[in-house]
Amino acid sequence: MGHNMITIDHNMDHDMIMMMNSNYNMVTDNHYIDTGNYIMVTGNHNMIFGNYIMVTRNHNMITRNYNMITRNYNMVTGNDNMITGNHFMVT
């Protein structure tokens, strides 16, 4: 566990997902809270659209966070269908 780190492209036009090997143990670490542009539950994730998560090993942790993100995401943009349609692309 802990081999995948998920980052989101900072371009608002193309919220691309990148998977890279890293030493981070959890995607749920508050390491991502500081910028607000990464996957974390802070409430204002305008950049999270489309193909959301590609991950295998951290599936359970991401699922837990995704439920919370979905709640916030509905309040922010109401475009939750864009996420749920492409939520997990398990490789």
N, C-alpha and C positions, 0 to 999 in steps of 0.2 A: 504494500500500500504506500502511496505517497510518491509515485513516480510521475504522476501527471500534474502539470500546473496549467490552468486554463487562463488565458489572457484574451482580452478583447481589443481589437483595433481601435485606436483613438479617433479614427475618422468617423464622423457622424454619417457620412454617405455610405460607407461600407463597414458594417459591424461584422468583421470577419473573426472567426474563431481560430486560434492557433493552439495546437497541442505540443508541448515540449517537455522533455525530461528535466526534472529539477530535484532539489533536495527538500522541497517543502513537504511536510507531512500531511497537511490537510488543506483542502480548498477552502475550508471554512475559517481559516485563520484570519485574525483581524489585520493581517498584513495587507489585505486588499481594501480595508475600510478607508485608508488615508486619502486615496485619490477620488474615490467615488465613481471611477470609470471601470472598475473591475467587478467581478461577480461577488457581491456581498449584499447583505440585507440592510440597506440604509434608507431606502424609500424613494430615491430619486434617480432611477436608472433609465434615463431617456435613451441611452445608447444601446440598450439590450433589445435587439429585434431579430427576427428571422431565425436562422440556424443557430441555436442557442448553445447547446453543449454537445461535445463529442468526447466521451470518456468511457473507460471501462472499469478501472480498478477502484475509482472513487465514487462509483455509481450510487451507493447508499447515502453517502454524505451529501452528494449533490441533490439527491431527491429530497432530502430533508430541507435543504436550503431553498430548493425550487418552490416548495409549497409556500414558504414565507415570501419569496420574491413575487410569486404570482399574486398574493394578496396586495402587496404594495404596487405592483405593476398595474393592476386594475385601477387603483386610485389615481395613478399618474397619467396613464395614456388610454387605458381601456382597450388596448390592442393585444390582449392576452392570447387571442387565437393565433397570432403570428408566432408566439412562443410554443404553445401546446402542440401546434401542428408539426413542429420540427424539434421537439424537445430532446429526445435521446437518439443519437445516431451511434449505436454501440458498434464498436469496431473490434 
